[in-house]
Structure formats: structure tokens, C-alpha cells
Amino acid sequence: MESRTPLLQHAELESEGESEALLHITRQIRQMPYLDPPETLVSAVLDAIRPRQFPWRYRVLRWARSPRSFTLTPLQVACVASVLILLSFVSALYLPKSGPRQAVQGGPQGGAPITLMLTMPEARSVSVVGTFNAWDENGYEMKRDETKGAWTLVLQLPAGHYEYAFVLDGHTIIPDPQAEFYEDDGFGNQNGVLIVGNHHDKAI
């Protein structure tokens, strides 16, 4: 009978030791008590995976930013031009005129003055859209500081959590490059985040 080498005997001892360790771990797992999940687990998971709903104006603006190609016949171009002219005529007659607003009125408990600034000297116009104005840039135009080459706007916001972005030249949307926090908008882009406290004069 051929004798086993010391190396083979050592390997067998190690294998037996690993098997005993696995058996010990298995016994410990079987002896662990079963714990019921917390009552808030299901609701927390559902809240985390629930898709966020954005206003239709914001979705249309994001959709318009995506590059795409269109092929229109001369008849289709004429129809589109007619509709646009009609809409412009109706809006000029019936839609109320509203001047630019420099601040958003605070809630019942007042608000904090928030100064937004964007250094973009090459932009012709800059507006602010966010959850505080239903993503509507009308009336939230920023003023240009010629000495600093920056665009500024002061908002009066009550305490809360807000998402926002800048609209350049009426069509390009960018997040605030100076924002401390960002949040995904659900379309592959990010928005800046403002967290306004009850006793702070600026965003956190």
C-alpha cells in the first residue's frame, strides 16, 4: 500500500477543518431567531422606487433639448406656420401681460432671501425654473451685472427643499454649477438643490 506524502496529509487536514467550520456556521445560522421586517419596510421601498412626476412644461422642455431630426413637406410646413401664427395672435389678444418678478412671495411664516448667481457672460438671457415656480421661466428672468459678468436673481423662499435649473437663451437648460447638492430629474439630467431652513438667510 502506497504511503501518503506529508503534503497530501496536510491538504486533507485542511479540508476536514474547512468542513467542520462550514458545519459550525450552518448550525449557527439555523439557530438564529427569525425577525419580522419592520412595518415601514414596504412603504419605504415603494416610496424609493416610485417614479417622480414632473410638470408637463418641464417634460416638454427636456424633450425639446434632445437632438432629433425632422422631415417636413412644404404642405406640413405651411400648416405648422399657420398654427403658430394663429396661436401668436390669440395669445397677444387674450393672455394677460405680466412683468418680471424679482422675488417669490414667502409663505405664511415668511421666507428667506436666496440670491442665485450664474457666471455666464456669453449668454444673452438667463431665467430660473424650479419646483418653487412650477418650472415656468416666465417672470423669473435674471439681471445681468455688467461689472461682474454674472446673472443674479433674488428669491424669497419659505423653508423647504427645492430643485432648480437655469435656462440659457430660452432653450438650453443647465444645473447651477455652484450648487452644493444635485438631484437626478428622471431624464438623465441633474438639477441643483436648495435647502432653505427656518432661520437661515441662505441655502444650505
Secondary structure, DSSP 8 states (H G I E B T S, - for coil): -----HHHHHHHHHHHHHHHHHHHHHHHHHHS------TTHHHHHHHHHS-----HHHHHHHHHHS-------HHHHHHHHHHHHHHHHHHHHHS------S----BTTB-EEEEEEEE-TT-S-EEEEETTTTT--TT-B-EEETTTTEEEEEEEE-SEEEEEEEEETTTEEE--TT-S-EEE-SSS-EEEEEEE-TT-SS--
